[in-house]
Amino acid sequence: MKLEWQNLWDAMEANPSEWIETTQKMYWDMLESVPPRAQNSRGFLVGEPLSDNAEGYPIYACFKKSGNNYYAKNLTLSEFRVEV
């Protein structure tokens, strides 16, 4: 099931190690909301952090495309560079 908005945020928080499937519309809504913090050909970090992790690094909502599917996960900048 593809999640959007509050259902997506809740699933990302409840399953921090999982990529949660979302919609193409959600992907584009988030990409167009503020300039990305980081971006490559596979995905991006939303420009404003959600919070900080235990080490004090900012955590961002990350969105990626894989084939015709879209996914989201909360990541730090260094995690984005490794995972996306």
mmCIF file of the N, C-alpha and C atoms, coordinates in Angstrom:
data_MODEL
# 
_entry.id   MODEL 
# 
loop_
_atom_site.group_PDB 
_atom_site.id 
_atom_site.type_symbol 
_atom_site.label_atom_id 
_atom_site.label_alt_id 
_atom_site.label_comp_id 
_atom_site.label_asym_id 
_atom_site.label_entity_id 
_atom_site.label_seq_id 
_atom_site.pdbx_PDB_ins_code 
_atom_site.Cartn_x 
_atom_site.Cartn_y 
_atom_site.Cartn_z 
_atom_site.occupancy 
_atom_site.B_iso_or_equiv 
_atom_site.pdbx_formal_charge 
_atom_site.auth_seq_id 
_atom_site.auth_comp_id 
_atom_site.auth_asym_id 
_atom_site.auth_atom_id 
_atom_site.pdbx_PDB_model_num 
ATOM 1   N N  . MET A 1 1  ? 0.830  -1.172 0.000   1.00 0.00 ? 1  MET A N  1 
ATOM 2   C CA . MET A 1 1  ? 0.000  0.000  0.000   1.00 0.00 ? 1  MET A CA 1 
ATOM 3   C C  . MET A 1 1  ? 0.884  1.248  0.000   1.00 0.00 ? 1  MET A C  1 
ATOM 4   N N  . LYS A 1 2  ? 0.616  2.173  -0.886  1.00 0.00 ? 2  LYS A N  1 
ATOM 5   C CA . LYS A 1 2  ? 1.381  3.407  -0.999  1.00 0.00 ? 2  LYS A CA 1 
ATOM 6   C C  . LYS A 1 2  ? 0.805  4.448  -0.050  1.00 0.00 ? 2  LYS A C  1 
ATOM 7   N N  . LEU A 1 3  ? 1.674  5.001  0.795   1.00 0.00 ? 3  LEU A N  1 
ATOM 8   C CA . LEU A 1 3  ? 1.230  5.927  1.826   1.00 0.00 ? 3  LEU A CA 1 
ATOM 9   C C  . LEU A 1 3  ? 1.572  7.370  1.474   1.00 0.00 ? 3  LEU A C  1 
ATOM 10  N N  . GLU A 1 4  ? 0.757  8.293  1.974   1.00 0.00 ? 4  GLU A N  1 
ATOM 11  C CA . GLU A 1 4  ? 1.006  9.722  1.831   1.00 0.00 ? 4  GLU A CA 1 
ATOM 12  C C  . GLU A 1 4  ? 0.807  10.407 3.172   1.00 0.00 ? 4  GLU A C  1 
ATOM 13  N N  . TRP A 1 5  ? 1.355  11.582 3.285   1.00 0.00 ? 5  TRP A N  1 
ATOM 14  C CA . TRP A 1 5  ? 1.187  12.516 4.390   1.00 0.00 ? 5  TRP A CA 1 
ATOM 15  C C  . TRP A 1 5  ? 1.276  11.854 5.763   1.00 0.00 ? 5  TRP A C  1 
ATOM 16  N N  . GLN A 1 6  ? 0.321  12.062 6.646   1.00 0.00 ? 6  GLN A N  1 
ATOM 17  C CA . GLN A 1 6  ? 0.488  11.607 8.029   1.00 0.00 ? 6  GLN A CA 1 
ATOM 18  C C  . GLN A 1 6  ? 0.695  10.099 8.122   1.00 0.00 ? 6  GLN A C  1 
ATOM 19  N N  . ASN A 1 7  ? 0.022  9.328  7.298   1.00 0.00 ? 7  ASN A N  1 
ATOM 20  C CA . ASN A 1 7  ? 0.236  7.875  7.314   1.00 0.00 ? 7  ASN A CA 1 
ATOM 21  C C  . ASN A 1 7  ? 1.671  7.524  6.949   1.00 0.00 ? 7  ASN A C  1 
ATOM 22  N N  . LEU A 1 8  ? 2.244  8.253  6.007   1.00 0.00 ? 8  LEU A N  1 
ATOM 23  C CA . LEU A 1 8  ? 3.634  8.027  5.608   1.00 0.00 ? 8  LEU A CA 1 
ATOM 24  C C  . LEU A 1 8  ? 4.574  8.412  6.739   1.00 0.00 ? 8  LEU A C  1 
ATOM 25  N N  . TRP A 1 9  ? 4.388  9.603  7.316   1.00 0.00 ? 9  TRP A N  1 
ATOM 26  C CA . TRP A 1 9  ? 5.271  10.044 8.418   1.00 0.00 ? 9  TRP A CA 1 
ATOM 27  C C  . TRP A 1 9  ? 5.216  9.043  9.575   1.00 0.00 ? 9  TRP A C  1 
ATOM 28  N N  . ASP A 1 10 ? 4.019  8.573  9.910   1.00 0.00 ? 10 ASP A N  1 
ATOM 29  C CA . ASP A 1 10 ? 3.873  7.612  11.006  1.00 0.00 ? 10 ASP A CA 1 
ATOM 30  C C  . ASP A 1 10 ? 4.602  6.308  10.700  1.00 0.00 ? 10 ASP A C  1 
ATOM 31  N N  . ALA A 1 11 ? 4.471  5.818  9.480   1.00 0.00 ? 11 ALA A N  1 
ATOM 32  C CA . ALA A 1 11 ? 5.138  4.563  9.090   1.00 0.00 ? 11 ALA A CA 1 
ATOM 33  C C  . ALA A 1 11 ? 6.654  4.725  9.079   1.00 0.00 ? 11 ALA A C  1 
ATOM 34  N N  . MET A 1 12 ? 7.139  5.880  8.638   1.00 0.00 ? 12 MET A N  1 
ATOM 35  C CA . MET A 1 12 ? 8.585  6.125  8.626   1.00 0.00 ? 12 MET A CA 1 
ATOM 36  C C  . MET A 1 12 ? 9.142  6.156  10.043  1.00 0.00 ? 12 MET A C  1 
ATOM 37  N N  . GLU A 1 13 ? 8.407  6.747  10.954  1.00 0.00 ? 13 GLU A N  1 
ATOM 38  C CA . GLU A 1 13 ? 8.846  6.812  12.340  1.00 0.00 ? 13 GLU A CA 1 
ATOM 39  C C  . GLU A 1 13 ? 8.785  5.441  13.010  1.00 0.00 ? 13 GLU A C  1 
ATOM 40  N N  . ALA A 1 14 ? 7.742  4.670  12.721  1.00 0.00 ? 14 ALA A N  1 
ATOM 41  C CA . ALA A 1 14 ? 7.564  3.354  13.338  1.00 0.00 ? 14 ALA A CA 1 
ATOM 42  C C  . ALA A 1 14 ? 8.526  2.304  12.785  1.00 0.00 ? 14 ALA A C  1 
ATOM 43  N N  . ASN A 1 15 ? 9.011  2.508  11.557  1.00 0.00 ? 15 ASN A N  1 
ATOM 44  C CA . ASN A 1 15 ? 9.890  1.533  10.883  1.00 0.00 ? 15 ASN A CA 1 
ATOM 45  C C  . ASN A 1 15 ? 11.124 2.244  10.339  1.00 0.00 ? 15 ASN A C  1 
ATOM 46  N N  . PRO A 1 16 ? 12.002 2.754  11.217  1.00 0.00 ? 16 PRO A N  1 
ATOM 47  C CA . PRO A 1 16 ? 13.105 3.601  10.766  1.00 0.00 ? 16 PRO A CA 1 
ATOM 48  C C  . PRO A 1 16 ? 14.116 2.927  9.838   1.00 0.00 ? 16 PRO A C  1 
ATOM 49  N N  . SER A 1 17 ? 14.193 1.623  9.828   1.00 0.00 ? 17 SER A N  1 
ATOM 50  C CA . SER A 1 17 ? 15.152 0.951  8.953   1.00 0.00 ? 17 SER A CA 1 
ATOM 51  C C  . SER A 1 17 ? 14.550 0.547  7.605   1.00 0.00 ? 17 SER A C  1 
ATOM 52  N N  . GLU A 1 18 ? 13.261 0.775  7.422   1.00 0.00 ? 18 GLU A N  1 
ATOM 53  C CA . GLU A 1 18 ? 12.555 0.353  6.204   1.00 0.00 ? 18 GLU A CA 1 
ATOM 54  C C  . GLU A 1 18 ? 12.321 1.513  5.240   1.00 0.00 ? 18 GLU A C  1 
ATOM 55  N N  . TRP A 1 19 ? 12.391 1.225  3.946   1.00 0.00 ? 19 TRP A N  1 
ATOM 56  C CA . TRP A 1 19 ? 11.918 2.159  2.932   1.00 0.00 ? 19 TRP A CA 1 
ATOM 57  C C  . TRP A 1 19 ? 10.417 1.939  2.800   1.00 0.00 ? 19 TRP A C  1 
ATOM 58  N N  . ILE A 1 20 ? 9.637  2.999  2.971   1.00 0.00 ? 20 ILE A N  1 
ATOM 59  C CA . ILE A 1 20 ? 8.183  2.931  2.943   1.00 0.00 ? 20 ILE A CA 1 
ATOM 60  C C  . ILE A 1 20 ? 7.700  3.391  1.569   1.00 0.00 ? 20 ILE A C  1 
ATOM 61  N N  . GLU A 1 21 ? 6.859  2.580  0.939   1.00 0.00 ? 21 GLU A N  1 
ATOM 62  C CA . GLU A 1 21 ? 6.384  2.939  -0.392  1.00 0.00 ? 21 GLU A CA 1 
ATOM 63  C C  . GLU A 1 21 ? 5.407  4.114  -0.319  1.00 0.00 ? 21 GLU A C  1 
ATOM 64  N N  . THR A 1 22 ? 5.595  5.059  -1.230  1.00 0.00 ? 22 THR A N  1 
ATOM 65  C CA . THR A 1 22 ? 4.748  6.230  -1.322  1.00 0.00 ? 22 THR A CA 1 
ATOM 66  C C  . THR A 1 22 ? 4.331  6.437  -2.775  1.00 0.00 ? 22 THR A C  1 
ATOM 67  N N  . THR A 1 23 ? 3.682  7.534  -3.036  1.00 0.00 ? 23 THR A N  1 
ATOM 68  C CA . THR A 1 23 ? 3.164  7.800  -4.379  1.00 0.00 ? 23 THR A CA 1 
ATOM 69  C C  . THR A 1 23 ? 4.077  8.752  -5.147  1.00 0.00 ? 23 THR A C  1 
ATOM 70  N N  . GLN A 1 24 ? 3.926  8.748  -6.446  1.00 0.00 ? 24 GLN A N  1 
ATOM 71  C CA . GLN A 1 24 ? 4.657  9.684  -7.292  1.00 0.00 ? 24 GLN A CA 1 
ATOM 72  C C  . GLN A 1 24 ? 4.275  11.118 -6.918  1.00 0.00 ? 24 GLN A C  1 
ATOM 73  N N  . LYS A 1 25 ? 3.000  11.343 -6.631  1.00 0.00 ? 25 LYS A N  1 
ATOM 74  C CA . LYS A 1 25 ? 2.544  12.677 -6.256  1.00 0.00 ? 25 LYS A CA 1 
ATOM 75  C C  . LYS A 1 25 ? 3.228  13.154 -4.981  1.00 0.00 ? 25 LYS A C  1 
ATOM 76  N N  . MET A 1 26 ? 3.331  12.294 -3.986  1.00 0.00 ? 26 MET A N  1 
ATOM 77  C CA . MET A 1 26 ? 3.985  12.667 -2.731  1.00 0.00 ? 26 MET A CA 1 
ATOM 78  C C  . MET A 1 26 ? 5.451  12.999 -2.980  1.00 0.00 ? 26 MET A C  1 
ATOM 79  N N  . TYR A 1 27 ? 6.120  12.190 -3.787  1.00 0.00 ? 27 TYR A N  1 
ATOM 80  C CA . TYR A 1 27 ? 7.516  12.427 -4.153  1.00 0.00 ? 27 TYR A CA 1 
ATOM 81  C C  . TYR A 1 27 ? 7.660  13.839 -4.725  1.00 0.00 ? 27 TYR A C  1 
ATOM 82  N N  . TRP A 1 28 ? 6.845  14.172 -5.697  1.00 0.00 ? 28 TRP A N  1 
ATOM 83  C CA . TRP A 1 28 ? 6.950  15.479 -6.358  1.00 0.00 ? 28 TRP A CA 1 
ATOM 84  C C  . TRP A 1 28 ? 6.498  16.613 -5.450  1.00 0.00 ? 28 TRP A C  1 
ATOM 85  N N  . ASP A 1 29 ? 5.489  16.403 -4.637  1.00 0.00 ? 29 ASP A N  1 
ATOM 86  C CA . ASP A 1 29 ? 5.072  17.442 -3.688  1.00 0.00 ? 29 ASP A CA 1 
ATOM 87  C C  . ASP A 1 29 ? 6.229  17.801 -2.757  1.00 0.00 ? 29 ASP A C  1 
ATOM 88  N N  . MET A 1 30 ? 6.949  16.817 -2.268  1.00 0.00 ? 30 MET A N  1 
ATOM 89  C CA . MET A 1 30 ? 8.053  17.062 -1.353  1.00 0.00 ? 30 MET A CA 1 
ATOM 90  C C  . MET A 1 30 ? 9.258  17.663 -2.081  1.00 0.00 ? 30 MET A C  1 
ATOM 91  N N  . LEU A 1 31 ? 9.529  17.221 -3.287  1.00 0.00 ? 31 LEU A N  1 
ATOM 92  C CA . LEU A 1 31 ? 10.648 17.771 -4.051  1.00 0.00 ? 31 LEU A CA 1 
ATOM 93  C C  . LEU A 1 31 ? 10.425 19.249 -4.359  1.00 0.00 ? 31 LEU A C  1 
ATOM 94  N N  . GLU A 1 32 ? 9.175  19.618 -4.606  1.00 0.00 ? 32 GLU A N  1 
ATOM 95  C CA . GLU A 1 32 ? 8.862  20.993 -4.986  1.00 0.00 ? 32 GLU A CA 1 
ATOM 96  C C  . GLU A 1 32 ? 8.555  21.907 -3.797  1.00 0.00 ? 32 GLU A C  1 
ATOM 97  N N  . SER A 1 33 ? 8.575  21.369 -2.568  1.00 0.00 ? 33 SER A N  1 
ATOM 98  C CA . SER A 1 33 ? 8.203  22.180 -1.400  1.00 0.00 ? 33 SER A CA 1 
ATOM 99  C C  . SER A 1 33 ? 9.306  23.169 -1.003  1.00 0.00 ? 33 SER A C  1 
ATOM 100 N N  . VAL A 1 34 ? 10.521 22.716 -0.871  1.00 0.00 ? 34 VAL A N  1 
ATOM 101 C CA . VAL A 1 34 ? 11.685 23.559 -0.566  1.00 0.00 ? 34 VAL A CA 1 
ATOM 102 C C  . VAL A 1 34 ? 12.872 22.971 -1.317  1.00 0.00 ? 34 VAL A C  1 
ATOM 103 N N  . PRO A 1 35 ? 13.913 23.756 -1.582  1.00 0.00 ? 35 PRO A N  1 
ATOM 104 C CA . PRO A 1 35 ? 15.081 23.186 -2.260  1.00 0.00 ? 35 PRO A CA 1 
ATOM 105 C C  . PRO A 1 35 ? 15.654 22.009 -1.471  1.00 0.00 ? 35 PRO A C  1 
ATOM 106 N N  . PRO A 1 36 ? 16.041 20.934 -2.159  1.00 0.00 ? 36 PRO A N  1 
ATOM 107 C CA . PRO A 1 36 ? 16.578 19.754 -1.466  1.00 0.00 ? 36 PRO A CA 1 
ATOM 108 C C  . PRO A 1 36 ? 17.881 20.062 -0.727  1.00 0.00 ? 36 PRO A C  1 
ATOM 109 N N  . ARG A 1 37 ? 18.106 19.373 0.372   1.00 0.00 ? 37 ARG A N  1 
ATOM 110 C CA . ARG A 1 37 ? 19.390 19.456 1.092   1.00 0.00 ? 37 ARG A CA 1 
ATOM 111 C C  . ARG A 1 37 ? 20.466 18.754 0.277   1.00 0.00 ? 37 ARG A C  1 
ATOM 112 N N  . ALA A 1 38 ? 20.095 17.636 -0.334  1.00 0.00 ? 38 ALA A N  1 
ATOM 113 C CA . ALA A 1 38 ? 20.998 16.870 -1.208  1.00 0.00 ? 38 ALA A CA 1 
ATOM 114 C C  . ALA A 1 38 ? 20.126 16.167 -2.237  1.00 0.00 ? 38 ALA A C  1 
ATOM 115 N N  . GLN A 1 39 ? 20.709 15.922 -3.404  1.00 0.00 ? 39 GLN A N  1 
ATOM 116 C CA . GLN A 1 39 ? 19.948 15.282 -4.479  1.00 0.00 ? 39 GLN A CA 1 
ATOM 117 C C  . GLN A 1 39 ? 20.914 14.570 -5.414  1.00 0.00 ? 39 GLN A C  1 
ATOM 118 N N  . ASN A 1 40 ? 20.468 13.435 -5.943  1.00 0.00 ? 40 ASN A N  1 
ATOM 119 C CA . ASN A 1 40 ? 21.187 12.762 -7.011  1.00 0.00 ? 40 ASN A CA 1 
ATOM 120 C C  . ASN A 1 40 ? 20.149 12.198 -7.975  1.00 0.00 ? 40 ASN A C  1 
ATOM 121 N N  . SER A 1 41 ? 20.567 11.398 -8.912  1.00 0.00 ? 41 SER A N  1 
ATOM 122 C CA . SER A 1 41 ? 19.639 10.896 -9.928  1.00 0.00 ? 41 SER A CA 1 
ATOM 123 C C  . SER A 1 41 ? 18.616 9.908  -9.378  1.00 0.00 ? 41 SER A C  1 
ATOM 124 N N  . ARG A 1 42 ? 18.828 9.403  -8.161  1.00 0.00 ? 42 ARG A N  1 
ATOM 125 C CA . ARG A 1 42 ? 17.920 8.413  -7.582  1.00 0.00 ? 42 ARG A CA 1 
ATOM 126 C C  . ARG A 1 42 ? 16.980 8.986  -6.528  1.00 0.00 ? 42 ARG A C  1 
ATOM 127 N N  . GLY A 1 43 ? 17.337 10.120 -5.916  1.00 0.00 ? 43 GLY A N  1 
ATOM 128 C CA . GLY A 1 43 ? 16.488 10.644 -4.866  1.00 0.00 ? 43 GLY A CA 1 
ATOM 129 C C  . GLY A 1 43 ? 16.988 11.947 -4.284  1.00 0.00 ? 43 GLY A C  1 
ATOM 130 N N  . PHE A 1 44 ? 16.385 12.351 -3.168  1.00 0.00 ? 44 PHE A N  1 
ATOM 131 C CA . PHE A 1 44 ? 16.732 13.628 -2.550  1.00 0.00 ? 44 PHE A CA 1 
ATOM 132 C C  . PHE A 1 44 ? 16.375 13.625 -1.064  1.00 0.00 ? 44 PHE A C  1 
ATOM 133 N N  . LEU A 1 45 ? 17.007 14.542 -0.338  1.00 0.00 ? 45 LEU A N  1 
ATOM 134 C CA . LEU A 1 45 ? 16.647 14.848 1.040   1.00 0.00 ? 45 LEU A CA 1 
ATOM 135 C C  . LEU A 1 45 ? 15.847 16.142 1.022   1.00 0.00 ? 45 LEU A C  1 
ATOM 136 N N  . VAL A 1 46 ? 14.714 16.165 1.705   1.00 0.00 ? 46 VAL A N  1 
ATOM 137 C CA . VAL A 1 46 ? 13.925 17.391 1.824   1.00 0.00 ? 46 VAL A CA 1 
ATOM 138 C C  . VAL A 1 46 ? 14.800 18.438 2.520   1.00 0.00 ? 46 VAL A C  1 
ATOM 139 N N  . GLY A 1 47 ? 14.717 19.680 2.091   1.00 0.00 ? 47 GLY A N  1 
ATOM 140 C CA . GLY A 1 47 ? 15.630 20.737 2.522   1.00 0.00 ? 47 GLY A CA 1 
ATOM 141 C C  . GLY A 1 47 ? 15.622 21.106 3.985   1.00 0.00 ? 47 GLY A C  1 
ATOM 142 N N  . GLU A 1 48 ? 14.569 20.832 4.701   1.00 0.00 ? 48 GLU A N  1 
ATOM 143 C CA . GLU A 1 48 ? 14.508 21.178 6.122   1.00 0.00 ? 48 GLU A CA 1 
ATOM 144 C C  . GLU A 1 48 ? 14.544 19.915 6.971   1.00 0.00 ? 48 GLU A C  1 
ATOM 145 N N  . PRO A 1 49 ? 15.435 19.864 7.978   1.00 0.00 ? 49 PRO A N  1 
ATOM 146 C CA . PRO A 1 49 ? 15.508 18.669 8.820   1.00 0.00 ? 49 PRO A CA 1 
ATOM 147 C C  . PRO A 1 49 ? 14.273 18.504 9.697   1.00 0.00 ? 49 PRO A C  1 
ATOM 148 N N  . LEU A 1 50 ? 13.982 17.245 10.010  1.00 0.00 ? 50 LEU A N  1 
ATOM 149 C CA . LEU A 1 50 ? 12.866 16.900 10.898  1.00 0.00 ? 50 LEU A CA 1 
ATOM 150 C C  . LEU A 1 50 ? 13.264 17.009 12.361  1.00 0.00 ? 50 LEU A C  1 
ATOM 151 N N  . SER A 1 51 ? 14.490 16.569 12.647  1.00 0.00 ? 51 SER A N  1 
ATOM 152 C CA . SER A 1 51 ? 15.003 16.523 14.011  1.00 0.00 ? 51 SER A CA 1 
ATOM 153 C C  . SER A 1 51 ? 16.498 16.212 13.930  1.00 0.00 ? 51 SER A C  1 
ATOM 154 N N  . ASP A 1 52 ? 17.083 15.899 15.072  1.00 0.00 ? 52 ASP A N  1 
ATOM 155 C CA . ASP A 1 52 ? 18.480 15.462 15.134  1.00 0.00 ? 52 ASP A CA 1 
ATOM 156 C C  . ASP A 1 52 ? 18.526 14.050 15.701  1.00 0.00 ? 52 ASP A C  1 
ATOM 157 N N  . ASN A 1 53 ? 19.585 13.303 15.325  1.00 0.00 ? 53 ASN A N  1 
ATOM 158 C CA . ASN A 1 53 ? 19.757 11.975 15.909  1.00 0.00 ? 53 ASN A CA 1 
ATOM 159 C C  . ASN A 1 53 ? 20.531 12.084 17.226  1.00 0.00 ? 53 ASN A C  1 
ATOM 160 N N  . ALA A 1 54 ? 20.834 10.970 17.844  1.00 0.00 ? 54 ALA A N  1 
ATOM 161 C CA . ALA A 1 54 ? 21.517 10.955 19.143  1.00 0.00 ? 54 ALA A CA 1 
ATOM 162 C C  . ALA A 1 54 ? 22.906 11.592 19.087  1.00 0.00 ? 54 ALA A C  1 
ATOM 163 N N  . GLU A 1 55 ? 23.528 11.587 17.898  1.00 0.00 ? 55 GLU A N  1 
ATOM 164 C CA . GLU A 1 55 ? 24.854 12.181 17.732  1.00 0.00 ? 55 GLU A CA 1 
ATOM 165 C C  . GLU A 1 55 ? 24.778 13.669 17.362  1.00 0.00 ? 55 GLU A C  1 
ATOM 166 N N  . GLY A 1 56 ? 23.563 14.188 17.229  1.00 0.00 ? 56 GLY A N  1 
ATOM 167 C CA . GLY A 1 56 ? 23.394 15.597 16.910  1.00 0.00 ? 56 GLY A CA 1 
ATOM 168 C C  . GLY A 1 56 ? 23.340 15.931 15.430  1.00 0.00 ? 56 GLY A C  1 
ATOM 169 N N  . TYR A 1 57 ? 23.316 14.904 14.565  1.00 0.00 ? 57 TYR A N  1 
ATOM 170 C CA . TYR A 1 57 ? 23.237 15.142 13.126  1.00 0.00 ? 57 TYR A CA 1 
ATOM 171 C C  . TYR A 1 57 ? 21.781 15.303 12.697  1.00 0.00 ? 57 TYR A C  1 
ATOM 172 N N  . PRO A 1 58 ? 21.510 16.262 11.807  1.00 0.00 ? 58 PRO A N  1 
ATOM 173 C CA . PRO A 1 58 ? 20.136 16.459 11.338  1.00 0.00 ? 58 PRO A CA 1 
ATOM 174 C C  . PRO A 1 58 ? 19.605 15.235 10.588  1.00 0.00 ? 58 PRO A C  1 
ATOM 175 N N  . ILE A 1 59 ? 18.322 14.960 10.802  1.00 0.00 ? 59 ILE A N  1 
ATOM 176 C CA . ILE A 1 59 ? 17.623 13.884 10.094  1.00 0.00 ? 59 ILE A CA 1 
ATOM 177 C C  . ILE A 1 59 ? 16.621 14.538 9.145   1.00 0.00 ? 59 ILE A C  1 
ATOM 178 N N  . TYR A 1 60 ? 16.635 14.062 7.902   1.00 0.00 ? 60 TYR A N  1 
ATOM 179 C CA . TYR A 1 60 ? 15.765 14.603 6.860   1.00 0.00 ? 60 TYR A CA 1 
ATOM 180 C C  . TYR A 1 60 ? 14.859 13.503 6.320   1.00 0.00 ? 60 TYR A C  1 
ATOM 181 N N  . ALA A 1 61 ? 13.705 13.891 5.804   1.00 0.00 ? 61 ALA A N  1 
ATOM 182 C CA . ALA A 1 61 ? 12.890 12.962 5.032   1.00 0.00 ? 61 ALA A CA 1 
ATOM 183 C C  . ALA A 1 61 ? 13.593 12.766 3.696   1.00 0.00 ? 61 ALA A C  1 
ATOM 184 N N  . CYS A 1 62 ? 13.769 11.521 3.310   1.00 0.00 ? 62 CYS A N  1 
ATOM 185 C CA . CYS A 1 62 ? 14.420 11.181 2.050   1.00 0.00 ? 62 CYS A CA 1 
ATOM 186 C C  . CYS A 1 62 ? 13.400 10.492 1.154   1.00 0.00 ? 62 CYS A C  1 
ATOM 187 N N  . PHE A 1 63 ? 13.437 10.838 -0.104  1.00 0.00 ? 63 PHE A N  1 
ATOM 188 C CA . PHE A 1 63 ? 12.568 10.210 -1.098  1.00 0.00 ? 63 PHE A CA 1 
ATOM 189 C C  . PHE A 1 63 ? 13.431 9.695  -2.232  1.00 0.00 ? 63 PHE A C  1 
ATOM 190 N N  . LYS A 1 64 ? 13.092 8.496  -2.712  1.00 0.00 ? 64 LYS A N  1 
ATOM 191 C CA . LYS A 1 64 ? 13.835 7.945  -3.841  1.00 0.00 ? 64 LYS A CA 1 
ATOM 192 C C  . LYS A 1 64 ? 12.876 7.258  -4.806  1.00 0.00 ? 64 LYS A C  1 
ATOM 193 N N  . LYS A 1 65 ? 13.355 7.141  -6.041  1.00 0.00 ? 65 LYS A N  1 
ATOM 194 C CA . LYS A 1 65 ? 12.603 6.441  -7.083  1.00 0.00 ? 65 LYS A CA 1 
ATOM 195 C C  . LYS A 1 65 ? 13.389 5.198  -7.462  1.00 0.00 ? 65 LYS A C  1 
ATOM 196 N N  . SER A 1 66 ? 12.677 4.089  -7.618  1.00 0.00 ? 66 SER A N  1 
ATOM 197 C CA . SER A 1 66 ? 13.280 2.846  -8.066  1.00 0.00 ? 66 SER A CA 1 
ATOM 198 C C  . SER A 1 66 ? 12.341 2.232  -9.100  1.00 0.00 ? 66 SER A C  1 
ATOM 199 N N  . GLY A 1 67 ? 12.728 2.285  -10.363 1.00 0.00 ? 67 GLY A N  1 
ATOM 200 C CA . GLY A 1 67 ? 11.832 1.845  -11.424 1.00 0.00 ? 67 GLY A CA 1 
ATOM 201 C C  . GLY A 1 67 ? 10.639 2.771  -11.475 1.00 0.00 ? 67 GLY A C  1 
ATOM 202 N N  . ASN A 1 68 ? 9.444  2.215  -11.377 1.00 0.00 ? 68 ASN A N  1 
ATOM 203 C CA . ASN A 1 68 ? 8.219  3.018  -11.353 1.00 0.00 ? 68 ASN A CA 1 
ATOM 204 C C  . ASN A 1 68 ? 7.668  3.193  -9.945  1.00 0.00 ? 68 ASN A C  1 
ATOM 205 N N  . ASN A 1 69 ? 8.470  2.883  -8.925  1.00 0.00 ? 69 ASN A N  1 
ATOM 206 C CA . ASN A 1 69 ? 8.027  2.951  -7.541  1.00 0.00 ? 69 ASN A CA 1 
ATOM 207 C C  . ASN A 1 69 ? 8.774  4.050  -6.790  1.00 0.00 ? 69 ASN A C  1 
ATOM 208 N N  . TYR A 1 70 ? 8.110  4.582  -5.765  1.00 0.00 ? 70 TYR A N  1 
ATOM 209 C CA . TYR A 1 70 ? 8.652  5.674  -4.966  1.00 0.00 ? 70 TYR A CA 1 
ATOM 210 C C  . TYR A 1 70 ? 8.657  5.265  -3.505  1.00 0.00 ? 70 TYR A C  1 
ATOM 211 N N  . TYR A 1 71 ? 9.712  5.676  -2.789  1.00 0.00 ? 71 TYR A N  1 
ATOM 212 C CA . TYR A 1 71 ? 9.897  5.272  -1.399  1.00 0.00 ? 71 TYR A CA 1 
ATOM 213 C C  . TYR A 1 71 ? 10.369 6.444  -0.559  1.00 0.00 ? 71 TYR A C  1 
ATOM 214 N N  . ALA A 1 72 ? 10.161 6.337  0.752   1.00 0.00 ? 72 ALA A N  1 
ATOM 215 C CA . ALA A 1 72 ? 10.602 7.362  1.682   1.00 0.00 ? 72 ALA A CA 1 
ATOM 216 C C  . ALA A 1 72 ? 11.197 6.724  2.927   1.00 0.00 ? 72 ALA A C  1 
ATOM 217 N N  . LYS A 1 73 ? 12.135 7.449  3.528   1.00 0.00 ? 73 LYS A N  1 
ATOM 218 C CA . LYS A 1 73 ? 12.803 6.987  4.742   1.00 0.00 ? 73 LYS A CA 1 
ATOM 219 C C  . LYS A 1 73 ? 13.485 8.205  5.369   1.00 0.00 ? 73 LYS A C  1 
ATOM 220 N N  . ASN A 1 74 ? 13.596 8.249  6.682   1.00 0.00 ? 74 ASN A N  1 
ATOM 221 C CA . ASN A 1 74 ? 14.313 9.333  7.345   1.00 0.00 ? 74 ASN A CA 1 
ATOM 222 C C  . ASN A 1 74 ? 15.799 8.990  7.408   1.00 0.00 ? 74 ASN A C  1 
ATOM 223 N N  . LEU A 1 75 ? 16.634 9.930  6.930   1.00 0.00 ? 75 LEU A N  1 
ATOM 224 C CA . LEU A 1 75 ? 18.080 9.701  6.863   1.00 0.00 ? 75 LEU A CA 1 
ATOM 225 C C  . LEU A 1 75 ? 18.857 10.957 7.218   1.00 0.00 ? 75 LEU A C  1 
ATOM 226 N N  . THR A 1 76 ? 20.092 10.763 7.677   1.00 0.00 ? 76 THR A N  1 
ATOM 227 C CA . THR A 1 76 ? 21.036 11.866 7.790   1.00 0.00 ? 76 THR A CA 1 
ATOM 228 C C  . THR A 1 76 ? 21.686 12.070 6.422   1.00 0.00 ? 76 THR A C  1 
ATOM 229 N N  . LEU A 1 77 ? 22.427 13.142 6.267   1.00 0.00 ? 77 LEU A N  1 
ATOM 230 C CA . LEU A 1 77 ? 23.122 13.395 5.009   1.00 0.00 ? 77 LEU A CA 1 
ATOM 231 C C  . LEU A 1 77 ? 24.114 12.279 4.691   1.00 0.00 ? 77 LEU A C  1 
ATOM 232 N N  . SER A 1 78 ? 24.868 11.824 5.683   1.00 0.00 ? 78 SER A N  1 
ATOM 233 C CA . SER A 1 78 ? 25.844 10.753 5.429   1.00 0.00 ? 78 SER A CA 1 
ATOM 234 C C  . SER A 1 78 ? 25.143 9.438  5.076   1.00 0.00 ? 78 SER A C  1 
ATOM 235 N N  . GLU A 1 79 ? 24.014 9.144  5.687   1.00 0.00 ? 79 GLU A N  1 
ATOM 236 C CA . GLU A 1 79 ? 23.261 7.931  5.336   1.00 0.00 ? 79 GLU A CA 1 
ATOM 237 C C  . GLU A 1 79 ? 22.730 8.033  3.903   1.00 0.00 ? 79 GLU A C  1 
ATOM 238 N N  . PHE A 1 80 ? 22.262 9.214  3.521   1.00 0.00 ? 80 PHE A N  1 
ATOM 239 C CA . PHE A 1 80 ? 21.791 9.432  2.152   1.00 0.00 ? 80 PHE A CA 1 
ATOM 240 C C  . PHE A 1 80 ? 22.895 9.109  1.148   1.00 0.00 ? 80 PHE A C  1 
ATOM 241 N N  . ARG A 1 81 ? 24.102 9.566  1.414   1.00 0.00 ? 81 ARG A N  1 
ATOM 242 C CA . ARG A 1 81 ? 25.229 9.340  0.498   1.00 0.00 ? 81 ARG A CA 1 
ATOM 243 C C  . ARG A 1 81 ? 25.546 7.861  0.346   1.00 0.00 ? 81 ARG A C  1 
ATOM 244 N N  . VAL A 1 82 ? 25.268 7.061  1.352   1.00 0.00 ? 82 VAL A N  1 
ATOM 245 C CA . VAL A 1 82 ? 25.527 5.626  1.298   1.00 0.00 ? 82 VAL A CA 1 
ATOM 246 C C  . VAL A 1 82 ? 24.343 4.871  0.694   1.00 0.00 ? 82 VAL A C  1 
ATOM 247 N N  . GLU A 1 83 ? 23.110 5.206  1.073   1.00 0.00 ? 83 GLU A N  1 
ATOM 248 C CA . GLU A 1 83 ? 21.943 4.418  0.716   1.00 0.00 ? 83 GLU A CA 1 
ATOM 249 C C  . GLU A 1 83 ? 21.258 4.802  -0.604  1.00 0.00 ? 83 GLU A C  1 
ATOM 250 N N  . VAL A 1 84 ? 21.445 6.047  -1.043  1.00 0.00 ? 84 VAL A N  1 
ATOM 251 C CA . VAL A 1 84 ? 20.683 6.481  -2.229  1.00 0.00 ? 84 VAL A CA 1 
ATOM 252 C C  . VAL A 1 84 ? 21.639 6.732  -3.387  1.00 0.00 ? 84 VAL A C  1 
# 
